[in-house]
Amino acid sequence: MIEKIKHEKYKILKRNIIEDSDFTKETMFILICAMIIASIGLNTNSVAVIIGAMLISPLMSPIQSLGLGLSNGNLKRVYVSLFRLGIFILISVVSSTFYFLVSPINDATPQILARTYPTLWDVLIAIFGGTAGVIGKTKEDGGNVVPGVAIATALMPPLCVVGFGIAHGNLKIFLGAGYLFIINVFFIMIATLVGLIVYSGNIFEAGHKISIKKQIIFYIGSLIIIIPSIYTATTLVQDTARDNSLKKFISKELNNYYVFDDSINKKNKVITLKIVGDSIKNQDIKNLEKKLGKYNLGKYSLNIKQISNEKYLTAQDLSKYLNEEKTKENTESIALPSKNEDQAILESDLKTVESVLYKNFSNNISTVKIGKLIDANNNENFVVLVVGNETMTDEISEKIKNLEFNTEKKYEVIIEKNKQEKVNAISKENQK
């Protein structure tokens, strides 16, 4: 009875894969539409649009057809599936490249960057997503599994990002997204292959036994694809642990200061902190450096850049700067510019900065302000203050800080992630 049910499911699975792999003009047009929709979603950082494109994309069908051909040794189906997959990839990359060449938005959004750093978790998603896809296709209507698999494995977005990399000549983005697509294709195909053999009920029969040579090729191919993802996953875990250690260090050892920016230079082993508060002496920095070992940061040296009472902007001034609500103008300065041309430059630069920030991070930003600060030595310092809302994450703030603005002046970017209360507390402490 069980064998009969399994055999029926195998026939349904095989039929569904064959039917879905039909190569028609309609399929080609659907692919192009899906690719353009996905490119727009990535370009505008819209998750909902990207998901919609993944749901209508036909990219899964030639991959599962390839698994079917390999499962029963049908070389003709294998070659036809590879050809169709190649055509699909070519159409997708050409379509997305064309879109990104003509698109007025040239910046890499968070959704684009998210597809450029594949890890071991992407391998697991492809394996389990492919397995779920096989199980889903054993049902007559596919159930609600297939749409979920299309979203989870995300074949479409990486190909769009490959097009973005080509359009903008960015090799790192091109390779990262291409590697993610290869991971998805390979392990979905493997999951389909294994699922078909299991459902056929002939897994132990001689006809389905894989030769030693083919097994070696399979294992070597899998390792070649998996090893880089293991490295990137390890790097991601280490970076996350390091960032968390730094946050603990700041919260416990620098709780009397407002740290508005922090960065870690892994190559030179330097931690740079930009702080506001009372003057901090060299001996204090040395003492803080000795405490880094308690937070697994002992190999790093500490570089503190201070906007202090003695030289630059005070905590009171920063508090006033952050909470100023009297004026409708965004252009402010702690020490007012002495020339009208300075004000004109600030206003012009503000428009440039806002156009970049609101174009890419409009959902994460509450306010953008710009200012000219003058220290005791009459040195000019130009600052862009970005006040984030509740959706502003550390990852997004880091991307904003790394942006380059085509402005006349060079600006220091300060990210304020709804921490006005902390600034006010520091300000009151300094007033005592």
HELIX and SHEET records of a PDB file:
HELIX    1   1 ILE A    2  ASP A   20  1                                  19    
HELIX    2   2 LYS A   25  ASN A   43  1                                  19    
HELIX    3   3 VAL A   47  ILE A   56  1                                  10    
HELIX    4   4 MET A   60  SER A   71  1                                  12    
HELIX    5   5 LEU A   75  VAL A  102  1                                  28    
HELIX    6   6 PRO A  110  LEU A  113  1                                   4    
HELIX    7   7 LEU A  120  GLY A  136  1                                  17    
HELIX    8   8 VAL A  145  THR A  153  1                                   9    
HELIX    9   9 MET A  156  ALA A  167  1                                  12    
HELIX   10  10 LEU A  171  SER A  200  1                                  30    
HELIX   11  11 ALA A  206  HIS A  208  5                                   3    
HELIX   12  12 ILE A  212  GLU A  253  1                                  42    
HELIX   13  13 ASN A  282  LYS A  291  1                                  10    
HELIX   14  14 LEU A  292  TYR A  295  5                                   4    
HELIX   15  15 ALA A  315  ASN A  323  1                                   9    
HELIX   16  16 ASN A  340  PHE A  361  1                                  22    
HELIX   17  17 ASP A  394  LYS A  401  1                                   8    
HELIX   18  18 GLN A  420  GLN A  431  1                                  12    
SHEET    1   A 3 TYR A 258  ASN A 265  0                                        
SHEET    2   A 3 VAL A 270  GLY A 277 -1                                        
SHEET    3   A 3 SER A 301  SER A 308  1                                        
SHEET    1   B 4 THR A 331  GLU A 332  0                                        
SHEET    2   B 4 ILE A 365  ILE A 374  1                                        
SHEET    3   B 4 GLU A 380  GLY A 388 -1                                        
SHEET    4   B 4 GLU A 412  GLU A 416  1                                        
END                                                                             
